[in-house]
């Protein structure tokens, strides 16, 4: 994987997390990659004993954000970050632009549920016949594709890391990772959503 930012200790200005009563779950760390300091990337990591001296954080998915030299962004080019603490949990809000197109994103932590909901939108500056909007992730773990979901192998202790996505998204994968893509043909806002969850092995994953 690419160079990672510090994943611990927890920083509420750049991180959000969803942990269970045993302080295990998921953490999202936002950072500016060395190769693209004009935008935010993020790491999705698993957490054990969160906030304790024995805390263990392992990066599982790394967004691949490209650079300003790319003809079209490989992931949403998000250049501004704010994190809000709401009664329903922490929410990271990001916005950015490339050319005449504007992106926005929210990462919502679901308290106690070891789950995040990612909601993205793009307003294209010009209409086209085949604009591809995508979220590209690299992973250092093996993963398996299922119907509308991806299972990432993280070992038996924590359970299963699952990325679930809707019918509007197209999955593309390679040995390095995977991309969730949606096609856009209009300048009206285009939205796409997916969820990342850490599920116990006793929980049956949806088909």
C-alpha positions as CSV (number, residue, x, y, z in Angstrom):
1,X,0.0,0.0,0.0
2,X,1.0,3.7,-0.3
3,X,2.6,5.6,2.6
4,X,0.0,5.8,5.4
5,X,-0.6,8.6,7.9
6,X,-0.5,7.9,11.7
7,X,-3.6,5.9,12.6
8,X,-3.3,6.4,16.4
9,X,-3.9,8.1,18.8
10,X,-7.4,9.1,17.9
11,X,-7.7,12.7,16.7
12,X,-11.3,14.1,16.5
13,X,-10.2,16.7,14.0
14,X,-9.1,14.1,11.4
15,X,-10.7,10.8,12.4
16,X,-14.1,9.3,13.1
17,X,-14.9,5.9,14.4
18,X,-17.7,3.4,15.1
19,X,-16.9,1.1,18.0
20,X,-18.9,-1.5,19.9
21,X,-19.1,-1.9,23.7
22,X,-15.8,-3.8,23.7
23,X,-14.1,-0.8,21.9
24,X,-13.6,-2.7,18.7
25,X,-14.8,-1.6,15.2
26,X,-13.7,0.8,12.5
27,X,-11.8,4.1,12.2
28,X,-11.6,6.4,9.2
29,X,-8.5,8.6,9.1
30,X,-8.5,11.5,6.7
31,X,-5.1,12.9,5.5
32,X,-3.4,14.7,2.6
33,X,-1.3,12.2,0.6
34,X,2.3,13.2,-0.2
35,X,1.6,12.7,-3.9
36,X,-1.5,14.9,-3.8
37,X,-1.3,17.5,-1.0
38,X,-4.2,19.5,-2.5
39,X,-6.8,16.9,-1.5
40,X,-7.8,14.5,1.2
41,X,-7.5,10.8,1.0
42,X,-8.6,8.4,3.7
43,X,-7.8,5.1,5.4
44,X,-10.4,2.7,6.7
45,X,-8.8,0.7,9.6
46,X,-10.0,-1.9,12.1
47,X,-9.7,-1.1,15.8
48,X,-9.2,-3.3,18.8
49,X,-9.2,-1.9,22.4
50,X,-9.8,1.6,21.0
51,X,-8.4,4.3,23.3
52,X,-6.6,1.8,25.6
53,X,-2.8,1.2,26.0
54,X,-3.3,-2.1,24.1
55,X,-5.0,-0.3,21.2
56,X,-4.4,-2.1,17.9
57,X,-5.1,-0.3,14.6
58,X,-4.6,-2.0,11.2
59,X,-5.2,-0.3,7.9
60,X,-7.5,-2.3,5.6
61,X,-8.6,0.0,2.8
62,X,-6.7,3.0,1.4
63,X,-8.4,5.5,-1.0
64,X,-6.4,6.1,-4.2
65,X,-6.9,9.7,-5.0
66,X,-4.6,10.4,-8.0
67,X,-3.2,13.8,-8.6
68,X,-4.1,17.1,-10.3
69,X,-2.3,15.9,-13.4
70,X,-4.8,13.2,-14.0
71,X,-7.2,13.8,-16.9
72,X,-10.1,12.7,-14.7
73,X,-10.2,12.0,-10.9
74,X,-9.8,8.4,-9.9
75,X,-11.7,9.2,-6.6
76,X,-13.6,12.3,-5.5
77,X,-11.1,15.2,-5.3
78,X,-12.0,16.4,-1.8
79,X,-10.1,19.5,-0.7
80,X,-11.9,20.7,2.5
81,X,-12.7,18.7,5.6
82,X,-14.9,19.4,8.6
83,X,-16.0,16.9,11.3
84,X,-19.2,17.4,13.3
85,X,-20.2,15.7,16.5
86,X,-23.9,15.1,16.2
87,X,-26.3,13.3,18.6
88,X,-26.5,10.5,16.1
89,X,-22.7,10.2,15.9
90,X,-19.7,11.8,14.2
91,X,-20.0,12.9,10.6
92,X,-17.1,14.0,8.3
93,X,-18.1,16.4,5.6
94,X,-15.9,17.1,2.6
95,X,-16.1,19.2,-0.6
96,X,-13.9,19.7,-3.6
97,X,-13.7,20.5,-7.2
98,X,-11.9,19.6,-10.4
99,X,-12.2,21.9,-13.4
100,X,-15.9,23.0,-13.5
101,X,-17.2,19.9,-11.6
102,X,-18.0,19.9,-7.9
103,X,-17.9,17.0,-5.4
104,X,-19.2,16.5,-1.9
105,X,-19.0,13.6,0.5
106,X,-20.2,12.6,4.0
107,X,-18.9,9.8,6.1
108,X,-21.3,9.0,8.9
109,X,-20.3,6.8,11.8
110,X,-23.1,4.7,13.2
111,X,-22.4,4.5,17.0
112,X,-22.1,1.1,18.5
113,X,-22.7,-0.6,15.2
114,X,-19.1,-0.9,13.7
115,X,-20.4,0.7,10.5
116,X,-20.0,3.8,8.3
117,X,-22.3,5.1,5.6
118,X,-20.5,7.0,2.8
119,X,-22.7,9.3,0.7
120,X,-21.1,11.1,-2.3
121,X,-22.4,13.5,-4.9
122,X,-21.0,15.3,-8.0
123,X,-22.3,18.1,-10.1
124,X,-20.6,17.9,-13.5
125,X,-19.5,21.1,-15.1
126,X,-20.5,19.8,-18.6
127,X,-22.7,17.0,-19.7
128,X,-21.2,14.0,-21.4
129,X,-22.1,10.6,-22.7
130,X,-19.9,8.4,-20.4
131,X,-18.6,10.2,-17.4
132,X,-17.3,7.7,-14.8
133,X,-17.5,8.8,-11.2
134,X,-15.6,6.4,-8.9
135,X,-14.3,5.6,-5.5
136,X,-11.0,3.6,-5.8
137,X,-9.6,1.6,-2.9
138,X,-6.3,-0.3,-2.5
139,X,-6.1,-3.1,0.0
140,X,-3.3,-5.2,1.6
141,X,-5.8,-8.0,2.2
142,X,-7.4,-10.6,0.0
143,X,-11.0,-9.9,-0.9
144,X,-13.9,-11.7,-2.5
145,X,-16.7,-10.3,-4.6
146,X,-20.3,-11.1,-3.9
147,X,-23.6,-9.8,-5.1
148,X,-23.6,-6.0,-4.3
149,X,-20.9,-6.5,-1.7
150,X,-17.2,-7.1,-1.2
151,X,-15.7,-9.3,1.7
152,X,-12.2,-8.3,2.8
153,X,-10.3,-10.9,4.7
154,X,-9.0,-9.6,8.1
155,X,-8.7,-12.8,10.2
156,X,-11.1,-14.6,12.5
157,X,-10.6,-12.5,15.6
158,X,-12.6,-9.4,14.5
159,X,-15.0,-10.9,12.0
160,X,-15.6,-9.8,8.4
161,X,-15.1,-6.4,6.8
162,X,-17.9,-5.9,4.3
163,X,-18.4,-3.1,1.7
164,X,-22.0,-3.0,0.5
165,X,-23.2,-1.0,-2.4
166,X,-26.4,-0.3,-4.4
167,X,-27.6,-1.2,-7.8
168,X,-26.5,2.1,-9.3
169,X,-22.8,1.2,-8.7
170,X,-20.5,-0.9,-10.9
171,X,-17.7,-2.9,-9.3
172,X,-14.4,-3.2,-11.0
173,X,-11.5,-5.0,-9.3
174,X,-7.8,-5.9,-9.8
175,X,-5.1,-7.6,-7.8
176,X,-4.4,-4.2,-6.1
177,X,-8.0,-3.3,-5.1
178,X,-11.4,-2.3,-6.3
179,X,-13.4,0.6,-7.7
180,X,-17.0,1.5,-7.2
181,X,-18.2,3.4,-10.2
182,X,-21.4,5.2,-11.4
183,X,-22.1,6.6,-14.9
184,X,-23.2,10.2,-15.3
185,X,-24.5,11.9,-18.4
186,X,-26.1,15.1,-16.9
187,X,-25.0,18.2,-15.1
188,X,-27.6,17.5,-12.4
189,X,-26.1,16.2,-9.2
190,X,-25.2,12.5,-9.3
191,X,-25.2,10.6,-6.0
192,X,-23.8,7.3,-5.0
193,X,-23.6,5.6,-1.6
194,X,-22.0,2.6,0.0
195,X,-21.5,1.2,3.5
196,X,-18.5,-0.2,5.2
197,X,-19.2,-2.5,8.2
198,X,-17.3,-4.9,10.5
199,X,-19.5,-7.9,11.1
200,X,-19.1,-10.7,13.6
201,X,-18.7,-14.1,12.1
202,X,-22.0,-15.1,13.7
203,X,-23.8,-12.5,11.6
204,X,-24.9,-13.8,8.3
205,X,-23.9,-11.4,5.5
206,X,-26.6,-10.3,3.2
207,X,-26.7,-12.0,-0.2
